[in-house]
Amino acid sequence: MKRAFISDVHGNLTALEVTLRDIEAEGVEYVAFLGDAVGYGPHPNECVALIAEHCAVSLMGNHDYAAIGSLSIDEFNGFAREAMLLTRATLTEETLATIADYRQVHIDPPYHLVHSTPDEPLAWHYVVELRDAIPQFEHFQEPCCLLGHSHKPLFAVQRPSGAHSAPESDEIKFADDHRYLINVGSVGQPRDGNPAACWLLIDEEEKTATLRRVAYPVTDTQAAMEQLNMPAFLIERLAVGK
């Protein structure tokens, strides 16, 4: 089976549509969403609906949690707070109900799915580099943990000896006696210097995990954000992947 894992769409409908077309072209049979459907971007209702249509499971991100009033936006920086206020003003009752049903964690062996980290899913810790990933291996039992939240893709590997590594590659080959923690990056707001939408493809027959990058018309999303008077910083960062 081929599986797709997407995260951090953040209301960027254009990026999500392009990503879903790429997923379909790859012959994927199962899609999971790892959180943050809304916040920052201009089309939260449409993104939530499209995720519901295409994803077998959807997880709760911190922006989703804030959108339904379960997380104070005082936790956010100024740009994120302003964007969340604009987002809340546009959300429909149907969208809010859909988000409220998102799960905190989903375990589907051999996968452990969470938005932030398996140790404290609602504390919203970040996994950005290997040193962040290493302690998290103690908090899941499955061979592979998949997450998002940082908007930066990462492969972290634990060998039987207990040694850890972070291969700098867009693809890894699974080994039966290794364990993995993978940050799948962001569809709607990448922050690794590459503005192209990012998603993870797992081919269970080939035993590979591949980070796919898909270019999309960033200016379309930026124009929609400008119409909503969203902060210039959030608009400009899309073009540079920061």
C-alpha positions, 0 to 999 in steps of 0.5 A: 500500500502507498500512504500519504501523510500531510500536515500544516495546511494552514488555510492554504487551499491552493497548496492543498489542491496541488498536493492532493493532485500529486498524491492522486498521481502517485496512486496513494490509497490512504491519506492521513492529516496530522494537524493545523488545517487552519490559521495563517491562510485565507481559506480555512473552511474550504481546507477543512472540507477538502481534508475531510473529503480525502483523509482517513484520519485527521489530527488536532493541531494547535491552531485548530485547537485555538480555532475552536476556543480550546487554546488561548491565542495568548500562546501565539506570537502577534502575527499568529494571533492576528491571523487567528482572529481573522480565521475565527471570524470566517469559520462556519459552524460546520467547520468548527464541528468538523475540527472539534472531532479531530483526534489528538493521537492516532495509533495505526500500527506500525504508525503512531500519528501526532501533531506535535510530540508523542510525550505531551501531544497538547503541550505543542513541543517542536521536533526540528532537529535530531536532538529534539527527536531523540527523547521522543523515541521513549514515548511511542512503541510503534516502529514509526512516529509521524508528526508535523508542527515545526513545518520543517521535514526531518528523518530521525532513525534509532538503530538497535544499538540505541544510536541515532542519526538524521539522514539528510535525504529526501528518501529513506529505506526502512529497516525492520530492526530500526525505529523512525520518527519523521516530521512530514513538513508543511503543505501550506507554509514550509519553513525550511527555505523551500516554498514548495508544498511538502508531504510524505509518501510511504510505499510499504511494498518498497519499504521507502519513505519519500518527502515530496515537494510540489510547487504551487502558485504562491502568488494566488495565495498571497493575493487572497491573504492581501484581500483579507488584510492579513499581516504582510510578514505572513504573506511575504514568507510564503514566497521564501519558505521561512 
